[in-house]
Amino acid sequence: MKKVALITIYNVPNYGSVLQTYATIKILEKLGYEVDLINYNYPNEWHFAHGSQRYGKSILKKMIVWISKRLGLSSKHRFKRSLEKFRSKNFPLTSSYASLEELKNADWSKYELLITGSDQVWNPKFLHGDSVFMLSFVPDGIKKFSMASSFACDVIPKILVDKYSQYLGRYTAITVRERNGLNIIREQLKLNVDSYQMLDPTLLLSKNDWFDLFNLRVKETKQKYILLYVLDYAFNPSPYIFQVAEYFSRKHDLEIKVISESKDLVIRNLKTNFKFLGDSSPKRFLELFANASMVITSSFHGTAFAVNFGIPLVSVVAGDKDDRQSSLLRQLLLDKCIAPIGTKFSLLLPFYNDKVVESKLLEFRAANIDMIRSIIEK
């Protein structure tokens, strides 16, 4: 069996990062490849030195956090522990690499090709131009491919343009998640590399694939609820997203179930009763989407799972500089599910024909899988 190595962001406390990694591995395995996931941790000392925020703690506080995490004393620690358990069970990790130099000194000749996976691996705001995710450590003679990678912005800072051009220009082909990514590759970087927009790996697995892989179930007597999935690291959706949830909760008599990295954020902004489920396992996370009456989210992967499972959706966005959510929804002709902050509630239309969307996803999925296969085997 041919081997490929995958580099992506897999070790952050985020459902989307973990599940896109899982999906990428499963897709490549379906295509007949043995996958090794490169064990390069983000963030690390390089990122801290280049601007990533380090949350310093005293030795005593670190000990308290470590004990709390092991015992699962808070929802945040239970959440992180559930992701750790999932990663250890499902991710075929290589030896650990702490730096670019260690990766350069490793032997990559046994791999058919190396792949930069999905997620925000080329986001200059958080990655600071880390060339590891541009496969700078891989010799010229080995094929390089990008699988639905994301810049999560509309322009690369001028100081990083030469670095991006140098290393991305060595790829056999580049596929990105959103339209802005294509514009960066073709217009700003002007790369002479085959480039395409494709679905995120979580969408390359069908609804049935997810149900089978996780043994998910839809309850026969569905409890009617809004799943409110709030992330605020890319932009601040508060208080608007909570007001939208309250509006639809009243309008359709729906309970609100919340997944968020911060329970305090929810308590400060949500004026109605809610059930907080921020410590859900990946399986429970997926089941919450599958059983929801409506999803309201500021998350790209929250948006992706809602449309994959055919759930009515309001996808809150800050604008088009980061077009991850809106680019996907426009592909599926779901423009009315896009909610720029401040949109009047009466103009939000979360309901759509899920059969039409399922058909479009099936068409895109088949074309994308064929494209991946042809690029890899080229």
C-alpha positions as CSV (number, residue, x, y, z in Angstrom):
1,M,0.0,0.0,0.0
2,K,1.3,3.4,-0.9
3,K,2.1,5.8,1.9
4,V,1.3,9.5,2.3
5,A,2.2,11.9,5.1
6,L,-0.3,14.6,6.2
7,I,0.5,17.9,8.0
8,T,-2.5,19.8,9.5
9,I,-3.7,21.4,12.7
10,Y,-5.0,18.6,14.7
11,N,-4.0,19.2,18.3
12,V,-6.0,22.3,19.3
13,P,-9.1,22.2,21.5
14,N,-11.6,22.6,18.6
15,Y,-14.1,20.1,17.2
16,G,-13.7,21.2,13.7
17,S,-9.9,20.8,13.6
18,V,-10.1,17.3,15.1
19,L,-12.9,16.2,12.8
20,Q,-11.5,17.6,9.6
21,T,-8.2,15.7,10.4
22,Y,-10.2,12.5,11.0
23,A,-12.2,13.1,7.7
24,T,-9.0,13.7,5.7
25,I,-7.4,10.5,6.9
26,K,-10.6,8.5,6.1
27,I,-10.8,9.9,2.6
28,L,-7.2,9.1,1.8
29,E,-7.7,5.6,3.2
30,K,-10.7,5.2,1.0
31,L,-8.5,6.0,-2.0
32,G,-6.1,3.2,-1.0
33,Y,-3.4,5.1,0.9
34,E,-1.8,4.4,4.2
35,V,-1.7,7.8,6.1
36,D,0.9,9.0,8.6
37,L,-0.1,12.2,10.5
38,I,2.9,14.3,11.1
39,N,3.2,14.9,14.8
40,Y,4.1,18.6,14.7
41,N,2.3,20.5,17.5
42,Y,0.7,23.9,17.0
43,P,1.2,26.3,18.8
44,N,4.8,25.8,19.8
45,E,7.8,27.9,20.7
46,W,8.2,29.2,17.2
47,H,4.7,30.6,17.2
48,F,5.1,32.1,20.6
49,A,8.3,33.8,19.4
50,H,6.4,35.2,16.4
51,G,3.4,36.6,18.2
52,S,1.1,33.8,19.4
53,Q,-0.3,34.5,22.8
54,R,1.2,32.5,25.6
55,Y,-1.0,32.1,28.7
56,G,1.5,32.2,31.5
57,K,0.7,30.5,34.8
58,S,2.6,30.1,38.1
59,I,3.9,26.6,38.9
60,L,1.1,26.2,41.4
61,K,-1.6,27.2,38.9
62,K,-0.1,24.8,36.3
63,M,-0.3,22.0,38.8
64,I,-3.9,22.9,39.7
65,V,-4.8,23.0,35.9
66,W,-3.1,19.7,35.3
67,I,-4.9,17.9,38.2
68,S,-8.2,19.5,37.2
69,K,-7.7,18.4,33.6
70,R,-7.0,14.8,34.6
71,L,-10.0,14.6,36.9
72,G,-12.3,16.4,34.5
73,L,-13.4,18.9,37.1
74,S,-14.6,21.5,34.7
75,S,-16.5,21.3,31.4
76,K,-13.4,22.8,29.6
77,H,-11.2,20.1,31.0
78,R,-13.7,17.3,30.2
79,F,-13.9,18.7,26.6
80,K,-10.1,18.6,26.2
81,R,-9.9,15.2,27.7
82,S,-12.5,13.8,25.3
83,L,-10.6,15.2,22.3
84,E,-7.3,13.7,23.6
85,K,-9.0,10.3,23.9
86,F,-10.4,10.6,20.4
87,R,-7.0,11.6,18.9
88,S,-5.1,8.9,20.6
89,K,-7.6,6.3,19.3
90,N,-7.9,7.5,15.7
91,F,-4.8,9.4,14.6
92,P,-1.8,7.5,13.2
93,L,0.9,9.8,14.4
94,T,4.6,9.8,13.4
95,S,7.4,10.5,15.8
96,S,7.2,13.9,17.4
97,Y,8.9,16.9,15.7
98,A,9.4,20.0,17.7
99,S,10.8,22.3,15.0
100,L,11.4,22.9,11.3
101,E,15.0,21.8,11.7
102,E,13.9,18.4,13.1
103,L,11.5,18.0,10.2
104,K,14.3,18.9,7.7
105,N,16.6,16.2,9.2
106,A,13.9,13.5,8.8
107,D,13.7,11.1,5.9
108,W,10.5,11.6,3.8
109,S,11.6,9.4,0.9
110,K,9.3,6.5,1.8
111,Y,6.2,8.6,1.1
112,E,4.4,8.8,-2.3
113,L,3.6,12.4,-1.5
114,L,3.2,14.8,1.4
115,I,-0.1,16.6,1.9
116,T,-1.0,19.8,3.6
117,G,-4.4,19.2,5.0
118,S,-7.4,21.4,5.6
119,D,-8.2,23.9,8.3
120,Q,-6.6,27.4,8.7
121,V,-3.0,26.1,8.0
122,W,-2.1,29.2,6.0
123,N,-3.8,31.8,8.1
124,P,-1.1,34.6,8.6
125,K,-2.9,35.9,11.7
126,F,-2.5,32.8,13.8
127,L,0.3,30.8,12.0
128,H,2.5,33.8,11.3
129,G,3.8,32.3,8.1
130,D,5.0,29.0,9.6
131,S,6.5,27.3,6.6
132,V,6.2,23.8,8.1
133,F,2.5,23.9,6.9
134,M,3.8,24.9,3.4
135,L,6.0,21.7,3.4
136,S,9.2,23.7,3.4
137,F,11.0,20.7,5.0
138,V,10.2,18.4,2.1
139,P,12.9,18.0,-0.7
140,D,12.0,19.1,-4.2
141,G,11.8,15.6,-5.6
142,I,8.8,14.6,-3.5
143,K,5.3,15.6,-4.6
144,K,3.4,18.1,-2.5
145,F,-0.4,18.6,-2.5
146,S,-2.8,20.8,-0.6
147,M,-6.2,19.4,0.3
148,A,-8.7,22.2,1.0
149,S,-6.3,24.4,2.9
150,S,-7.5,27.8,4.2
151,F,-6.0,31.2,4.4
152,A,-9.0,32.6,6.3
153,C,-8.3,36.0,5.0
154,D,-8.5,37.9,1.7
155,V,-4.9,39.1,1.5
156,I,-1.5,38.0,2.7
157,P,0.6,40.7,4.5
158,K,3.3,42.0,2.2
159,I,6.1,40.9,4.5
160,L,5.0,37.3,4.0
161,V,4.3,37.3,0.3
162,D,7.8,36.1,-0.8
163,K,7.7,33.2,1.7
164,Y,4.3,32.0,0.6
165,S,5.2,32.3,-3.0
166,Q,8.5,30.4,-2.6
167,Y,7.1,27.4,-0.8
168,L,3.5,27.1,-2.2
169,G,5.0,27.5,-5.7
170,R,6.6,24.0,-5.2
171,Y,3.3,22.2,-4.9
172,T,2.1,19.9,-7.7
173,A,-1.4,21.2,-7.1
174,I,-3.2,23.4,-4.6
175,T,-6.9,23.1,-3.5
176,V,-8.4,25.6,-1.1
177,R,-11.7,25.8,0.9
178,E,-12.9,29.2,-0.1
179,R,-13.0,31.7,-3.0
180,N,-10.6,34.1,-1.3
181,G,-8.0,31.4,-1.2
182,L,-8.1,31.0,-5.0
183,N,-7.8,34.8,-5.4
184,I,-4.7,34.8,-3.2
185,I,-3.1,31.9,-5.1
186,R,-3.9,33.3,-8.6
187,E,-4.0,37.1,-8.2
188,Q,-1.8,38.1,-5.2
189,L,0.9,35.3,-5.3
190,K,0.5,34.7,-9.0
191,L,1.5,31.1,-8.7
192,N,1.9,29.0,-11.8
193,V,0.4,26.0,-10.0
194,D,-2.9,24.2,-10.7
195,S,-5.4,25.5,-8.2
196,Y,-9.0,24.7,-7.4
197,Q,-11.7,25.3,-4.8
198,M,-13.0,22.2,-3.1
199,L,-15.1,21.0,-0.2
200,D,-13.8,20.8,3.3
201,P,-12.9,17.1,4.1
202,T,-15.8,17.0,6.6
203,L,-18.1,17.5,3.6
204,L,-16.3,14.9,1.5
205,L,-17.7,12.3,3.9
206,S,-21.5,12.1,3.4
207,K,-24.1,12.3,6.1
208,N,-24.3,8.5,5.9
209,D,-20.6,8.1,6.2
210,W,-20.6,10.1,9.4
211,F,-23.6,8.1,10.8
212,D,-21.8,4.8,10.0
213,L,-18.4,5.8,11.3
214,F,-19.7,7.1,14.6
215,N,-22.8,4.9,14.9
216,L,-24.9,8.1,15.2
217,R,-28.7,7.9,15.7
218,V,-31.5,10.3,15.2
219,K,-34.0,10.1,18.0
220,E,-37.5,8.9,16.9
221,T,-39.2,11.4,19.2
222,K,-37.0,14.4,18.5
223,Q,-36.7,17.0,21.2
224,K,-37.0,20.2,19.4
225,Y,-34.1,22.6,20.0
226,I,-31.7,25.1,18.5
227,L,-28.1,24.1,18.6
228,L,-26.2,27.3,19.2
229,Y,-22.5,26.7,18.4
230,V,-20.4,29.8,19.2
231,L,-16.8,30.4,18.5
232,D,-15.3,33.8,18.9
233,Y,-11.5,33.5,18.2
234,A,-11.8,34.6,14.6
235,F,-14.3,37.4,15.2
236,N,-16.6,38.5,18.0
237,P,-20.2,37.5,17.2
238,S,-21.6,38.7,20.5
239,P,-24.2,39.8,21.4
240,Y,-25.8,39.5,18.0
241,I,-25.6,35.7,17.7
242,F,-27.3,35.2,21.1
243,Q,-30.0,37.7,20.1
244,V,-30.6,35.6,16.9
245,A,-30.9,32.4,19.0
246,E,-33.4,34.1,21.4
247,Y,-35.5,35.4,18.4
248,F,-35.8,32.0,16.8
249,S,-36.3,30.2,20.2
250,R,-39.4,32.4,20.8
251,K,-40.6,32.3,17.3
252,H,-40.6,28.5,17.0
253,D,-40.8,27.5,20.7
254,L,-37.4,25.8,20.7
255,E,-35.1,25.0,23.6
256,I,-31.6,26.3,23.2
257,K,-28.6,24.0,23.6
258,V,-25.2,25.6,23.5
259,I,-21.7,24.5,22.6
260,S,-19.0,27.1,23.3
261,E,-15.5,27.4,24.5
262,S,-16.6,29.7,27.3
263,K,-19.7,29.1,29.5
264,D,-19.1,32.6,31.0
265,L,-19.5,34.1,27.5
266,V,-22.9,32.4,27.1
267,I,-24.1,33.4,30.6
268,R,-23.2,37.0,30.0
269,N,-25.1,37.2,26.7
270,L,-28.0,34.7,26.7
271,K,-31.0,36.1,28.5
272,T,-33.2,33.0,28.2
273,N,-32.8,29.5,29.7
274,F,-30.3,27.2,28.0
275,K,-28.5,23.9,28.3
276,F,-24.7,24.1,28.1
277,L,-23.1,21.1,26.4
278,G,-19.5,22.4,26.0
279,D,-18.0,19.2,27.3
280,S,-19.5,16.9,24.6
281,S,-17.5,14.1,23.0
282,P,-16.9,14.2,19.2
283,K,-19.7,11.7,18.8
284,R,-22.1,13.7,21.0
285,F,-21.2,16.8,19.1
286,L,-22.2,15.2,15.8
287,E,-25.4,13.8,17.3
288,L,-26.4,17.2,18.5
289,F,-26.2,18.5,14.9
290,A,-28.0,15.5,13.5
291,N,-30.9,15.9,15.9
292,A,-31.2,19.7,15.9
293,S,-34.3,21.6,14.6
294,M,-32.0,24.5,13.7
295,V,-28.3,25.4,13.9
296,I,-27.1,28.9,14.7
297,T,-23.4,29.2,14.5
298,S,-20.3,31.5,14.0
299,S,-18.2,28.4,13.1
300,F,-17.2,27.2,9.6
301,H,-17.4,23.5,10.7
302,G,-20.7,24.2,12.5
303,T,-21.9,25.5,9.1
304,A,-20.5,22.5,7.3
305,F,-22.1,19.9,9.5
306,A,-25.5,21.7,9.5
307,V,-25.7,21.6,5.7
308,N,-24.2,18.1,5.4
309,F,-26.9,16.9,7.8
310,G,-29.6,19.0,6.2
311,I,-30.4,21.1,9.2
312,P,-31.9,24.6,9.0
313,L,-29.1,27.1,9.5
314,V,-28.2,30.7,10.4
315,S,-24.5,31.2,9.8
316,V,-23.3,34.4,11.5
317,V,-20.4,36.1,9.7
318,A,-18.4,39.3,10.2
319,G,-17.9,40.1,6.5
320,D,-16.2,38.8,3.4
321,K,-12.6,39.3,4.4
322,D,-12.8,35.8,5.9
323,D,-15.2,34.1,3.5
324,R,-15.0,30.5,4.8
325,Q,-18.7,30.2,5.7
326,S,-20.1,32.5,3.1
327,S,-18.1,30.9,0.3
328,L,-19.4,27.4,1.1
329,L,-23.0,28.6,1.4
330,R,-22.8,30.5,-1.9
331,Q,-21.5,27.3,-3.6
332,L,-24.7,25.5,-2.3
333,L,-26.9,28.5,-3.3
334,L,-27.7,29.1,0.4
335,D,-27.0,32.8,0.4
336,K,-30.1,33.4,2.6
337,C,-28.5,31.4,5.4
338,I,-25.6,33.9,5.6
339,A,-26.2,36.4,8.5
340,P,-23.7,39.3,8.5
341,I,-23.7,40.8,12.0
342,G,-26.5,43.3,12.4
343,T,-28.9,41.7,9.8
344,K,-32.5,42.2,10.8
345,F,-33.9,39.0,12.3
346,S,-37.0,39.2,10.0
347,L,-34.7,38.9,7.0
348,L,-33.0,35.7,8.2
349,L,-34.2,32.6,6.4
350,P,-32.7,29.4,7.9
351,F,-35.0,26.9,6.1
352,Y,-34.1,25.4,2.7
353,N,-34.7,22.3,0.6
354,D,-32.3,19.8,2.1
355,K,-32.8,17.4,-0.8
356,V,-31.5,19.9,-3.3
357,V,-28.5,20.7,-1.1
358,E,-27.8,17.0,-0.6
359,S,-27.8,16.5,-4.4
360,K,-25.4,19.4,-4.9
361,L,-23.1,18.1,-2.2
362,L,-23.2,14.6,-3.9
363,E,-22.2,16.2,-7.2
364,F,-19.4,18.3,-5.7
365,R,-18.2,15.4,-3.5
366,A,-17.8,13.0,-6.5
367,A,-16.0,15.6,-8.6
368,N,-13.6,16.5,-5.7
369,I,-12.8,12.9,-4.9
370,D,-12.0,12.3,-8.6
371,M,-9.8,15.4,-8.6
372,I,-7.9,14.3,-5.5
373,R,-7.4,10.9,-7.0
374,S,-6.1,12.3,-10.3
375,I,-3.7,14.7,-8.6
376,I,-2.3,12.1,-6.3
377,E,-1.8,9.6,-9.1
378,K,-0.5,12.2,-11.6
